[in-house]
Amino acid sequence: MYRTRCAERFFNFAAINANTALAWNAKCEGLGRITIYKDGTMSTPDVVMLGHYDTRLVALSVFIAAVASYAALDLAARVTSALGGARNLWLCGGATTLGTGIWSMHFIGMLAFRLPVPVKYDWPTVLVSLLAAMFASLVALFVVSRQRMGALQALVGSVLMGGGIASMHYIGMAAMRLPAMCHYSLAIVALSVVLAFAISLLALLLTFQFRGEATSWAWRKIISALVLGAAIPVMHYTGMAAASFTPSTVAYADLSHAVSISSLGITGVTVVTFMVLGLNLLTSLVDRRFSAQALELEASERRYHQILESALDAFVGMDSNGLITDWNAQAETTFGWLRSEATGRMLSQTIIPDGYRDAHGRGLRHFLASGEGPLLNKRIEISALHKVGREFPVELTISAISGSGGHRFAAFVRDITERKLSEQELRESSEMVRLLLDSTGEAIYGIDMLGNCTLCNRACVKLLGYRDAADLLGKNMHEVMHYLRADGTPYPVEECHIFQAFRQGKGSHVDDEVMWRSDGTNFPAEYWSYPIFRDEHVIGAVVTFIDITERRQAEVALMAAKAVAEQSNRVKSEFLANMSHEIRTPLNGIIGMTDLALETPLSPVQREYLETVRMSGDSLLTVINNILDFSKIETGEMNLEVIDFNLRDSLKTALMILSVRADQKGLELLCDIGPGVPEVMRGDSNRLCQVVANLVGNAIKFTDKGNVLLELQVEAEDGALRLLHFVVADTGIGIAAEKQQMIFDSFSQADNSTTRKYGGTGLGLTISKHLVEKMGGKMWVESEVGRGTQFHFTAWLRTSEKEIEAGTARYSLHAARDPKDFLRVLVAEDNQVNQLLTTRLLEKRGHRAVVVATGREALEALKKENYDLVLMDVHMPVMDGLEATAAIRQREKETGFHQPVIALTASVDRARCLAAGMDGHLAKPIQPHELDYLLEIQLAHRRKVGKIVLANEESPGNPPKKI
């Protein structure tokens, strides 16, 4: 610093006198080489001036940079939002303001650098540097105010803006006038230019990012301004560091436009700069507020139009002259006029029908004169006019709007054509419902949750004895018609099923109560009560009721008729039982005596005659059995037994009886039982064999040549249950397709001629089908005329774990029986032929028989001595077999001895006999093998070889086991 000051003083006073110069030279010893030119100028190229910065001015320049940066961010928003000429105006004004701020920062930054020589500034050059700053600002604002700024735009803008700022800086440096030479470091200059580009790119990015900030003092905008305010001076002071000054008097060569900048000048530049920036910020603030208000107004206007356009009602605006001013899209749809067509037209000539136009004009004039209108702000229904000329109903609301421009009117119009049609349809529907209710024969009424009547039809009014519905509407129906029971006791509403139904949310149906008329009389009624729901909530109930007086009378008559029918049925059953007894009794003698006669020596002719008698008796017995079975089916008395039996052996026995008939016709009788069919089953073997015998017998009857085949397979399994599938196939005459269903009807055959040719009652298939259905199966037929028939039936039977030996002769007598091993048998029978037959059958088997004619005689005989067995006829005079058995069982309670009693009857079924206390059942005509079985049981009992199971637990198909 000392050397600099000495050199300065030497340069200033060198031209005064040599002595002084020599003196200064002595004081500035060591400064270096001093060159004195011929014109008197001097330079010291080896001496670099040392300068320093005024920190206050440096801080001021940085502050100006920050304010200018904030102004740039604010100006970018204004330029972006402006349109047309306003945008160009903001662009130019903004460039001037921003350029002034940047230049002011630069110029004050230069003034902050103090040198040991006086410095002046060439104002034209300073002005050029100001223009460069404005150019840079113009580029920046132009780039950031575009709709989008891509990478290329940002790079080009940063180069132009950075170049402008660098130009401003170095042009400003060139404006300096001082007695020194300025030297630049190229590396630092290049660094300053790069910084100018980088800072410009940062400024563009931040400004573009925050140009949309609507708030003036947004914190992100302030932070961005501070960042730029700190970054821009970096470039300036880097450029300043690139310059160095050496003393020289050449710098004073041209000072024609040079001016000195005093403290007052710095103040002036600062004040002007802040005034320009402040004016810019103030203008921007005001513009922003006006813009916000304009935008809000525009948005409000837009919302207003959007609301009108989206309204479901037509909107029509009218001025005080009756001209249309507003017309939304729904108005176009409603009235058929386009907005462009309707706007400006007279409202009365556009949408008001001729009949309402005069009233419209008078109302408008009245309102303009008095400010009152009877239809304003009210919802009214009138007719409107469509563009095509048709009138339609509308709902209209008119409001008056008063303003500085006069009165305006706003009308909302809704086309209610569909609603009117719906109302009309509803009225018609309601009327139809009323007509339907009044046309129904059932009485119907509705009640609310309190039980008050809400509706009632004509039948209800009439049935309860009232004149019209008004007499019932609103009244509590329980108190009107349901307050007493049939016996006259009070009927609490809490117990009423009608009220319980809808209070519990479910329907009810009652047919054993009475309804009360207005005159105090009652009638039996059947009613149905159902809840009425609205939105899943019960709001009441609808009740339907009818007078069932005639039904009650019919039920009484029906009960009487039923009693008569039941009596007739009992009479028929008794008649059939008696007829069965009367027919079976002589038939028992015929068949039994014929069997005995066939066992005696006979001539061939005699044997032929007796076999013919036996065959005729069997046929008659089959007819009687079918009639009795059919009678049981009609009365529902057909029941099935459940016993264990050997299935194969039972079928073999049934087929052996039929094999004789097949052999006589030259037919082959076959049986095919599948390997999966169990040996022992549990069910009614007699009825199962009856079905098989009927089907096989029919097949033999209607087949003249070929064969008859019985097939058996297991079709399904369910635990211990098996579904057996039987097929009886023949090669006979076949059945026509149209006749295949009727053959299962009672007393029906495929052709009436078959009855004459083959005989039969027509009941066999009916009985068989019923038995199969009782076994849980079904029966059907497949046939073709001339090619044979296949009868199918299925039956569910349960498997059994018992072991029953198959193939034994269960009903034959023991050939080697001891003659002393005989039974004493009491035969209670009133018919002499049957007495003789039964005695002969017993004596032939080595037993001794004692005969009595009545049940009373049987009791007297049992008092005298014991018998091994009693064969008790059911139908006898004085005391029948059931009564006698009951007396025997009563006496046994005292004696403790059990007397075996077997029913001997031609009519009463097995179940009734067992229920009366009998141990078994032997049907007439007596079958020898059944008689043998019963006798064998009693013999085994007397020998005490094992436990004897009573006949009600076993049957001929299941002999007792020894234990």
Disulfide bonds with the S-S distance in Angstrom:
none
